[in-house]
Amino acid sequence: MSRPSKIAEIPAGRWTKWLVVGLWLVVIVLAFPLSSKLTGAEKNDASAWLPGGAESTKVLDVQSHFQSPNVFPGVVVYERSSGLTAADRAKAAADARMFARLHNVVPGQVVGPIPSADGQAIQTILKVDLGTQGWAGASKAVDAIRAIANSNANGLVFHITGPLGNAADSNNVFKGIDGTLLYSALAVVIVILLITYRSPVLWLLPVISSGVALITAEAVVYLFAAHAGLVVNAQSAGILYVLVFGASTDYALLIVARYREELRRHDRRHAAMAEALRRAGPAIIASGSTVIVALLTLFSAELNSTKDLGPVLAIGVAVGMVAMLTLLPALMVIFPRGVFWPYRPGYGTAEPTSRGIWARIGWSIAPRPRLVWITTAVLLGILALGLTGLKAHGLTAAQGFRGHPDSVIGETVLAQHFPAGAGEPVIVIGNANAAAPLRSAFAATPGIADVTPPAVRAGHAYLEGTLTAPPDSQAAYATIDRVRAAVHAVPGAAAEVGGSTAINLDVERASAHDRNVIIPLILVVVLIILGLLLRSLVAPLILTATVVLSFAAALGVSAFFFSHVFGFGGGVRVPRRPGHRLQHLPDDPGAGGGDQARRPARRARRARRDRRGDHLGRLRAGRHVRRPGHDPGHLPDRAGFRGRVRHPARHDRRAVRARHRAEPGHRPVDVVAKQAGAKARSGRG
């Protein structure tokens, strides 16, 4: 007996099945407490999401000399459309003093209240240190600020916006998202299994096996995160739920289908499962291995969130594959054939898959393969035309929400009453001895206004400049490029340009790099693996072409529905996880916030100049920054090889035509069916 046959008999053995189940019970007992620690091991600060070598990321690293990287600026904007009263101004001033006494507000960093030029709005800028919680603690901080602002409002409308308010609203949206993903994936899996098996009991075994695989995968990921330096963030942990359940169910469907076929050919369950594993095992291993290798190609990504996603998901697929090849077969043979009730596969009964809709589709395809593949390719090509309307340029903060949370409304109010770029400055950090020429070059750049005096600390000079364009606009991105060109030309400055706009620009460019590198790399890897498995040159090319065409069609359909049916902004690129809409102000009140507070008249003049466009236009073009994080476009297509499909029988097309000519009363489908039955009987013999 060959080694694969011996291995296949382990989970299907009369006694070894209990050993396999017992081993998994030990694993689940050890893994369960570890899996619950995975959330605590997540790293959700900026470095876990942004491009590792980007200039804006380097600025964040240097900014630790000036303040904590977990400081989030917030803006409390008050508005009364009929005009502010003296009581409104007094309340805003009293609120600012109370904000300063909150325990997580950075001392000396409450700026304002600053009135607008039209006398209808007031803004107060404050910085909140969220500590090790990062964006996850934004909601609690905003609730404390809201309680103060809401007290004795007397009709004065207020909104909390800026990076702090945006993080809080995003956190509220994502609250419980992991549980939602888990239960949604579980519900979808159960529905698919019920439809496929049409049994009230059978679906439990794959679901139990998938649940064990998920808990084990979470434990393994936690161990790697705690002891091997693997970076896990909320994005990768959430996708892990869906992927483990999806991949595990995929493998379970193949195993159970093979097992049901073999039960009709064997009078004993254990022999039937051993044969099913010998038939399905190689295909499952090939499929899972291909997906794992494809996921590991994400190591070539520039975005840290994409790079760290690969190993986490590869672990999930590997654990799911092992569980489905060991635990599920053992559970299946423990239960009698009645687990398939009411469609119990009895020994010697006819195989129902030889008749039915899918059999008829198969027999109709067999005699005319050329017509079928050409028609299918044309249809997929038509669906892929939707790519022409693909607008995957990212989302503003407003587009990242399906509704209009408080932070988005606050951004609109700010855009109506205050300058476009105020509150989200461009940051320049360089050598302290080059502070003066850096400031001169920075201030002379078109698109930059109000450059602050340099703050010097730890050998670094820190400067801020206000954008004249909305921070998430193409004009602002062009300004960032001009600033970088200007400050890089200063001799001996070693300057770096950062800030929220620079972060978005670097993320957008890193995303484009990752897309252009990873997708071709995955296709090459899949092509090589298929060539090794099939020992062929032509078949891998055909299979890879089908993957590319189906992927393009799926993306084209998605682009069409997202743009023209659902009306989502930014094409098919989804918003990233909350809390990375960053603006960092120095602790020195004389640089940045304090300087802005001393220049209300200048800001009022800019407000008159920049106050243009209607309300909707400002909502779209307001000061919204995309949050760095996961991009589904960066996920590898699950181009895993499902293994060699076992057709009921193959046929010689020339023989079919000859028989058809000899027996004109017979249709080609009947001839094929006869040949298939003959070959199948001879194969079993």
C-alpha positions in Angstrom: 0.0 0.0 0.0 1.4 3.4 -0.9 2.2 6.1 1.6 -0.7 8.4 0.6 -3.1 5.5 1.0 -1.8 4.8 4.5 -2.1 8.4 5.5 -5.7 8.5 4.1 -6.7 5.6 6.3 -5.7 7.4 9.6 -8.7 9.7 10.0 -10.9 7.0 8.3 -9.7 4.1 10.4 -11.9 2.1 12.7 -9.8 3.0 15.8 -7.6 5.8 14.6 -10.6 8.1 13.9 -11.1 8.3 17.7 -7.4 9.2 18.0 -7.8 12.0 15.5 -10.9 13.4 17.3 -9.1 13.1 20.6 -6.1 15.0 19.3 -8.3 17.8 18.0 -10.1 18.0 21.4 -6.7 18.6 23.0 -5.8 21.2 20.4 -9.1 23.1 20.9 -8.7 23.0 24.7 -5.2 24.6 24.4 -6.2 26.9 21.6 -9.4 28.4 22.9 -7.8 30.6 25.6 -5.1 31.7 23.2 -7.5 32.6 20.5 -9.3 35.0 22.9 -6.1 36.9 23.3 -5.7 37.8 19.6 -7.7 41.0 19.8 -5.3 42.2 22.5 -2.3 41.4 20.3 -3.6 43.6 17.4 -1.5 46.5 16.5 -3.6 49.3 15.1 -1.3 52.3 15.2 -0.3 54.1 12.1 2.9 52.0 11.5 0.7 48.9 11.1 -1.1 50.4 8.1 1.1 52.9 6.3 3.9 52.2 3.7 7.0 51.3 5.7 9.5 53.3 3.7 7.3 56.3 2.7 8.4 59.8 3.5 5.2 60.6 5.5 5.8 57.4 7.7 9.3 58.6 8.5 7.9 61.9 9.6 5.6 60.1 12.0 8.6 58.3 13.5 10.4 61.6 14.0 7.3 63.2 15.5 7.6 61.0 18.5 10.2 63.5 19.7 7.5 66.2 19.7 4.5 64.3 20.9 2.9 60.8 21.3 1.9 59.2 18.0 -1.4 58.5 19.6 -2.4 62.1 19.9 -5.5 62.9 17.8 -6.6 66.5 17.1 -10.3 67.3 17.3 -12.3 70.3 16.3 -15.5 71.3 18.1 -17.4 73.6 15.8 -20.4 75.6 17.0 -22.9 77.1 14.6 -26.0 79.4 14.8 -27.3 80.3 11.4 -29.0 83.4 12.7 -25.7 84.7 14.1 -23.7 84.0 17.2 -24.8 85.7 20.4 -22.7 86.9 23.3 -24.0 84.0 25.3 -22.8 81.6 22.6 -19.3 83.1 22.6 -19.3 82.8 26.4 -20.4 79.2 26.3 -17.7 78.3 23.8 -15.0 79.9 25.9 -16.3 78.1 29.1 -16.4 74.8 27.2 -12.8 75.3 26.0 -11.7 75.7 29.7 -13.6 72.5 30.6 -12.1 70.7 27.6 -8.6 71.5 29.0 -9.4 69.8 32.3 -10.3 66.5 30.7 -7.7 63.9 31.7 -6.8 62.8 28.2 -6.5 66.3 26.6 -2.9 67.3 26.1 -2.1 70.2 28.5 -1.8 73.5 26.8 -3.1 72.3 23.5 -6.7 73.7 23.5 -6.8 76.5 20.9 -9.7 78.8 20.7 -12.5 79.5 20.6 -11.9 81.0 17.1 -14.9 82.9 15.5 -15.6 82.7 11.8 -15.6 85.9 9.7 -19.4 85.7 9.0 -20.2 85.6 12.8 -22.1 82.3 12.5 -19.6 79.7 13.7 -16.9 79.2 16.3 -14.3 76.4 16.3 -12.1 75.1 19.2 -9.2 72.9 18.4 -7.9 70.4 21.0 -5.6 67.4 21.0 -6.4 64.2 22.8 -3.9 61.5 23.7 -5.7 58.2 23.3 -2.8 56.2 24.7 -2.3 52.6 23.8 -5.9 52.2 22.8 -5.3 54.3 19.7 -8.4 54.9 17.5 -10.3 52.4 19.6 -10.5 54.9 22.5 -11.8 57.8 20.3 -15.4 57.2 21.1 -15.0 57.5 24.8 -13.0 60.7 24.5 -15.6 62.2 22.1 -18.4 61.3 24.4 -16.8 63.3 27.2 -16.3 66.3 24.9 -19.9 66.0 23.7 -21.3 66.0 27.2 -19.6 69.3 27.9 -20.6 70.9 24.6 -24.2 69.7 25.0 -24.6 71.3 28.4 -26.7 74.6 28.3 -26.5 74.7 24.5 -29.8 76.7 24.3 -30.2 76.1 20.5 -26.5 76.4 19.7 -25.7 73.6 17.3 -22.3 71.9 17.7 -20.4 69.1 15.9 -17.2 67.2 16.8 -15.0 66.6 13.8 -11.4 66.5 12.7 -9.3 63.3 13.1 -10.7 62.7 16.6 -14.4 63.0 15.6 -13.8 61.0 12.4 -12.1 58.2 14.3 -14.9 58.1 16.8 -17.6 57.8 14.2 -15.6 55.2 12.3 -15.1 53.3 15.5 -18.8 53.3 16.1 -19.4 52.0 12.6 -16.9 49.2 13.0 -17.9 48.4 16.5 -18.9 44.7 16.6 -17.8 44.3 13.0 -15.8 41.2 13.8 -18.8 39.5 15.3 -21.0 40.6 12.4 -18.5 39.1 9.9 -18.2 35.9 11.9 -22.0 35.4 12.2 -22.7 36.5 8.6 -20.1 34.1 7.3 -21.5 31.3 9.5 -25.0 32.0 8.3 -24.0 31.9 4.6 -22.1 28.7 5.1 -25.1 27.0 6.8 -27.4 28.1 4.0 -25.1 26.8 1.4 -24.6 23.5 3.2 -28.4 23.1 3.7 -29.1 23.8 0.0 -26.2 21.5 -1.1 -26.8 18.5 1.2 -30.6 18.9 1.8 -30.1 17.3 5.2 -31.0 18.8 8.6 -28.1 17.1 10.3 -25.2 16.8 7.9 -24.3 20.5 7.8 -23.4 20.4 11.5 -20.2 18.4 10.9 -18.5 20.8 8.4 -19.6 23.8 10.5 -18.1 22.2 13.7 -14.9 21.4 11.8 -14.7 25.0 10.5 -15.3 26.4 13.9 -12.4 24.3 15.3 -10.2 25.4 12.4 -11.0 29.1 13.1 -10.2 28.9 16.9 -7.0 27.0 16.1 -6.0 29.5 13.4 -6.6 32.4 15.8 -4.4 30.7 18.4 -1.6 30.1 16.0 -1.7 33.7 14.7 -1.6 34.9 18.3 1.5 32.8 19.1 3.2 34.2 16.0 2.2 37.7 16.9 3.3 37.4 20.5 6.6 35.5 20.0 7.7 35.8 16.3 7.0 39.5 15.5 4.0 38.9 13.3 1.9 42.1 13.0 -1.8 41.6 13.3 -4.3 44.4 12.9 -8.1 44.7 13.0 -8.3 44.3 9.3 -6.4 41.0 9.0 -8.2 39.6 12.0 -11.6 40.3 10.5 -10.8 38.8 7.1 -9.4 35.7 8.9 -13.0 34.8 10.1 -14.4 34.9 6.6 -11.5 33.2 4.9 -11.3 30.3 7.3 -15.0 29.5 7.1 -15.0 30.0 3.3 -12.0 27.9 2.5 -12.9 25.2 5.0 -16.4 24.9 3.6 -15.0 24.7 0.1 -12.8 21.7 1.1 -15.6 20.1 3.0 -17.9 20.2 0.0 -15.4 18.3 -2.1 -14.7 15.7 0.7 -18.4 15.0 1.5 -19.2 14.7 -2.2 -16.5 12.1 -2.8 -17.5 10.3 0.4 -21.2 10.1 -0.7 -20.1 8.7 -4.0 -17.9 6.0 -2.4 -20.7 5.0 0.1 -22.6 3.8 -2.9 -19.6 1.6 -4.0 -18.5 0.3 -0.6 -20.5 -1.5 2.1 -18.3 -0.1 4.9 -18.0 3.6 5.8 -14.3 3.4 6.7 -13.3 2.0 3.3 -15.5 4.6 1.6 -13.9 7.5 3.4 -10.4 6.2 2.8 -11.1 6.1 -0.9 -12.7 9.5 -0.8 -9.6 11.0 0.8 -7.3 9.3 -1.7 -9.4 10.9 -4.5 -10.1 14.3 -3.0 -7.0 14.8 -0.8 -4.5 15.7 -3.6 -6.8 18.2 -5.1 -7.5 19.9 -1.8 -3.8 20.0 -0.9 -2.9 21.4 -4.3 -5.7 24.0 -4.0 -4.7 25.1 -0.4 -1.0 25.2 -1.2 -1.6 27.4 -4.2 -3.6 29.9 -2.1 -1.0 29.8 0.7 1.8 30.6 -1.7 -0.2 33.3 -3.4 -1.0 34.9 -0.1 2.7 34.9 0.9 3.5 37.0 -2.2 1.9 39.9 -0.3 5.3 40.2 1.4 6.3 42.2 -1.6 3.8 44.9 -0.8 4.8 48.4 0.3 1.7 49.0 2.5 2.3 47.4 5.9 -1.4 46.5 6.2 -1.1 44.5 2.9 2.3 43.0 3.7 1.1 41.7 7.1 -2.1 40.4 5.7 -0.5 37.6 3.8 1.0 35.4 6.6 -2.1 35.8 8.8 -4.4 34.6 6.1 -2.0 31.9 4.9 -2.1 30.5 8.5 -5.9 30.4 8.3 -6.0 28.5 5.0 -3.4 26.0 6.2 -5.2 25.3 9.4 -8.5 25.0 7.7 -7.0 22.6 5.1 -5.6 20.4 7.8 -8.8 20.3 9.8 -10.9 19.4 6.8 -8.5 16.6 5.9 -8.4 15.1 9.4 -11.2 16.2 11.7 -14.1 16.2 9.3 -13.4 12.7 7.9 -13.1 11.3 11.4 -16.4 12.9 12.4 -18.1 11.7 9.2 -17.2 8.0 9.8 -18.2 8.1 13.4 -21.7 8.7 12.4 -23.7 6.2 10.3 -25.0 6.7 6.8 -28.1 8.1 8.3 -26.3 11.5 8.8 -27.2 12.1 5.1 -31.0 11.7 5.9 -33.3 12.0 4.0 -31.0 11.2 1.0 -29.2 8.3 2.5 -26.6 6.9 0.1 -27.1 3.1 0.2 -24.6 0.6 -1.0 -25.2 -0.3 -4.6 -27.7 2.4 -5.2 -27.6 4.5 -8.4 -25.5 7.7 -8.3 -28.1 10.6 -8.5 -25.4 12.9 -10.0 -25.6 10.9 -13.3 -29.0 12.4 -13.9 -30.3 15.9 -13.1 -29.7 19.4 -14.3 -25.9 19.4 -13.9 -25.6 16.1 -15.7 -27.7 17.4 -18.5 -25.6 20.6 -18.7 -22.4 18.5 -18.7 -23.7 16.2 -21.5 -24.8 19.2 -23.6 -21.3 20.8 -23.2 -19.4 17.7 -24.1 -20.0 17.4 -27.8 -19.6 21.2 -28.5 -16.7 22.4 -26.3 -15.5 25.0 -28.8 -18.9 26.8 -29.0 -19.2 26.7 -25.3 -15.9 28.2 -24.4 -16.1 30.9 -27.1 -19.6 31.9 -25.9 -18.5 31.9 -22.3 -15.4 33.9 -23.0 -17.4 36.5 -24.9 -19.9 36.8 -22.1 -17.1 37.2 -19.5 -15.5 39.8 -21.8 -18.7 41.8 -21.9 -18.9 41.7 -18.2 -15.3 42.8 -17.9 -16.2 46.0 -19.9 -17.3 47.4 -16.6 -13.7 48.0 -15.8 -13.8 51.0 -18.1 -15.9 52.7 -15.4 -13.7 51.6 -12.5 -12.8 54.6 -10.3 -10.7 53.0 -7.6 -9.2 56.3 -6.5 -10.0 55.9 -2.8 -12.7 57.5 -0.7 -13.0 60.7 1.2 -14.1 60.4 4.8 -17.6 61.5 3.8 -17.8 58.8 1.1 -16.5 56.2 3.7 -19.9 56.4 5.5 -23.2 55.4 4.0 -24.9 58.1 6.1 -23.9 61.5 7.5 -22.4 61.1 10.9 -21.6 64.0 13.1 -17.9 64.3 12.0 -18.9 64.6 8.3 -21.5 67.2 9.0 -19.0 69.1 11.1 -16.5 69.0 8.2 -19.2 70.5 6.0 -19.8 73.3 8.5 -16.1 74.0 8.8 -15.8 74.2 5.0 -18.6 76.7 5.0 -17.2 79.0 7.6 -13.4 78.5 7.7 -10.5 78.1 5.3 -10.2 74.8 3.3 -6.8 73.7 4.7 -7.0 74.9 8.2 -6.6 72.3 10.9 -4.8 69.7 8.7 -1.4 71.2 8.0 1.5 70.0 5.9 4.4 69.0 8.2 8.1 69.4 7.4 10.8 68.0 9.6 14.5 68.5 9.0 17.8 69.2 10.6 17.7 71.9 13.2 20.7 73.8 11.8 18.7 74.2 8.5 15.5 75.5 10.1 15.6 79.0 8.6 16.2 78.0 4.9 13.7 75.2 5.3 11.0 77.7 6.4 11.9 80.0 3.5 11.6 77.2 1.0 8.5 75.9 2.6 6.7 79.3 2.7 7.7 80.1 -1.0 5.9 77.0 -2.3 2.7 77.8 -4.2 -0.3 76.4 -2.4 1.1 76.9 1.1 0.2 79.7 3.5 0.9 80.5 7.1 4.1 78.6 7.7 4.7 78.4 11.5 8.0 79.3 13.1 10.2 76.2 13.5 10.0 74.2 16.8 13.4 72.6 17.5 13.8 69.5 19.6 16.3 66.6 19.6 18.1 68.0 16.7 15.0 68.3 14.5 13.2 71.3 13.2 9.4 71.0 13.0 7.3 73.3 10.7 3.7 73.4 9.7 2.1 75.1 6.7 -1.6 75.5 5.8 -2.9 74.3 2.5 -4.9 76.6 0.3 -6.7 73.7 -1.3 -8.9 71.0 0.4 -6.5 68.4 2.0 -7.9 65.4 0.0 -7.9 67.1 -3.4 -5.6 66.6 -6.3 -4.5 70.2 -6.0 -3.3 69.4 -2.4 -1.4 66.4 -3.6 0.3 68.5 -6.3 1.2 70.9 -3.5 2.8 68.1 -1.5 5.0 67.2 -4.5 6.0 70.8 -4.8 6.8 71.1 -1.1 9.0 68.0 -1.3 10.9 69.2 -4.3 11.5 72.5 -2.5 12.6 71.3 0.9 14.7 68.4 -0.6 16.7 71.0 -2.4 17.8 72.7 0.8 21.4 71.7 1.4 22.0 69.7 4.6 18.4 69.8 5.7 17.6 66.1 5.2 14.0 67.3 5.1 10.9 65.0 5.1 7.3 66.1 4.3 4.4 64.5 6.2 0.9 65.3 7.5 -2.4 63.8 6.7 -2.4 64.9 3.0 1.1 63.5 2.5 0.0 60.2 4.1 -2.9 59.9 1.8 -0.7 60.6 -1.2 1.9 58.0 -0.2 -0.8 55.4 0.5 -2.3 56.0 -2.9 1.0 55.6 -4.6 1.9 52.5 -2.5 -1.4 51.0 -3.3 -0.8 51.5 -7.1 2.6 49.9 -6.7 1.2 46.9 -4.8 -1.5 46.4 -7.4 0.9 46.5 -10.3 3.4 44.2 -8.6 1.4 41.7 -6.6 -1.3 40.7 -9.2 1.3 39.7 -11.9 3.4 38.0 -9.3 0.5 35.9 -8.1 -0.3 34.9 -11.6 3.3 33.9 -12.3 3.3 31.8 -9.0 0.0 30.1 -9.9 1.3 29.4 -13.4 4.4 27.8 -12.0 2.5 25.7 -9.5 0.0 24.5 -12.1 2.9 23.6 -14.4 4.5 21.5 -11.7 1.2 19.8 -10.8 0.0 19.1 -14.3 3.4 18.6 -15.8 2.2 20.5 -18.8 2.8 23.8 -20.5 -0.5 24.5 -22.3 -3.0 23.5 -19.6 -1.6 25.9 -16.9 -1.8 28.8 -19.5 -5.4 27.9 -20.2 -6.3 27.7 -16.5 -4.6 31.0 -15.7 -6.3 32.7 -18.6 -9.7 31.6 -17.2 -8.7 33.0 -13.8 -7.8 36.3 -15.3 -10.9 36.5 -17.4 -13.2 35.6 -14.5 -11.5 38.0 -12.2 -11.8 40.8 -14.7 -15.5 40.0 -15.2 -16.2 40.0 -11.5 -14.4 43.3 -11.0 -16.2 44.8 -14.0 -19.6 43.8 -12.6 -18.7 45.1 -9.2 -17.6 48.4 -10.7 -20.9 48.8 -12.6 -23.0 48.1 -9.6 -21.0 50.1 -7.2 -21.0 53.2 -9.5 -24.4 53.0 -11.1 -26.6 51.0 -8.8 -25.4 51.6 -5.3 -23.9 55.0 -6.0 -20.8 54.4 -3.9 -18.0 57.0 -4.3 -14.5 56.0 -5.2 -15.4 52.9 -7.3 -14.8 49.6 -5.7 -12.2 50.6 -3.2 -13.7 50.3 0.3 -12.9 52.6 3.3 -10.1 51.5 5.6 -10.3 50.9 9.3 -10.8 53.9 11.5 -8.3 56.1 13.3 -5.6 56.8 10.8 -6.7 60.3 9.7 -3.7 61.8 11.3 -2.6 65.3 12.1 0.2 65.9 14.5 0.8 69.3 16.1 3.9 70.0 18.3 3.5 70.3 22.0 5.0 73.8 21.8 2.0 76.2 21.8 4.1 78.8 20.0 4.2 76.6 16.9 1.1 75.6 15.1 -2.0 75.8 17.3 -1.1 78.9 19.3 0.2 80.7 16.2 -3.1 80.1 14.5 -5.1 81.4 17.5 -3.2 84.7 17.3 -4.2 85.2 13.6 -8.0 85.2 13.4 -8.1 88.2 11.1 -5.9 86.5 8.5 -8.0 83.3 8.7 -11.1 85.4 8.3 -9.7 86.9 5.1 -9.0 83.4 3.8 -12.5 82.3 4.8 -14.0 85.0 2.6 -11.7 84.0 -0.3 -12.3 80.3 0.0 -16.0 80.3 0.8 -17.3 79.1 -2.6 -19.5 76.3 -4.0 -22.7 74.9 -2.8 -23.3 72.7 0.2 -23.1 69.4 -1.7 -19.9 70.5 -3.4 -18.3 71.2 -0.1 -19.4 67.9 1.3 -17.6 66.2 -1.6 -14.6 68.4 -1.7 -14.3 69.0 2.1 -11.4 68.3 4.3 -11.6 64.5 4.3 -8.7 62.1 4.5 -8.7 58.5 3.6 -7.7 56.1 6.4 -4.8 53.8 5.5 -5.6 50.2 5.8 -6.8 47.1 3.8 -7.7 47.3 0.1 -9.6 44.3 -1.2 -8.0 45.0 -4.5 -4.8 43.9 -2.9 -6.1 40.6 -1.8 -4.9 37.8 -4.1 -7.5 36.1 -6.2 -8.2 32.7 -4.9 -6.7 31.1 -8.0 -6.2 27.9 -6.2 -6.1 24.8 -8.3 -9.1 22.7 -7.4 -7.5 19.5 -8.7 -8.2 17.4 -11.7 -11.9 17.1 -12.3 -13.1 13.6 -12.6 -15.6 13.5 -15.4 -18.0 10.5 -15.7 -16.1 9.5 -18.7 -14.2 11.0 -21.6 -15.1 10.5 -25.2 -13.4 10.6 -28.5 -15.1 13.3 -30.5 -14.3 11.7 -33.9 -15.9 8.5 -32.7 -18.9 10.3 -31.6 -19.3 12.0 -35.0 -18.8 8.7 -36.8 -21.4 6.9 -34.7 -23.7 9.8 -35.1 -23.4 9.6 -38.9 -23.9 5.8 -38.8 -27.0 6.1 -36.6 -28.7 9.3 -37.7 -31.6 8.7 -35.3 -29.3 9.1 -32.3 -28.4 12.5 -31.0 -24.7 13.2 -30.1 -25.7 13.5 -26.4 -27.1 9.9 -26.4 -23.9 8.6 -28.0 -21.8 10.3 -25.5 -23.9 9.0 -22.6 -23.6 5.4 -23.9 -19.8 5.7 -24.2 -19.6 7.3 -20.8 -21.6 4.4 -19.2 -19.4 1.8 -20.9 -16.2 3.4 -19.9 -17.4 4.0 -16.3 -18.4 0.3 -16.1 -15.0 -0.9 -17.5 -13.2 1.5 -15.1 -15.0 0.0 -12.1 -14.3 -3.5 -13.3 
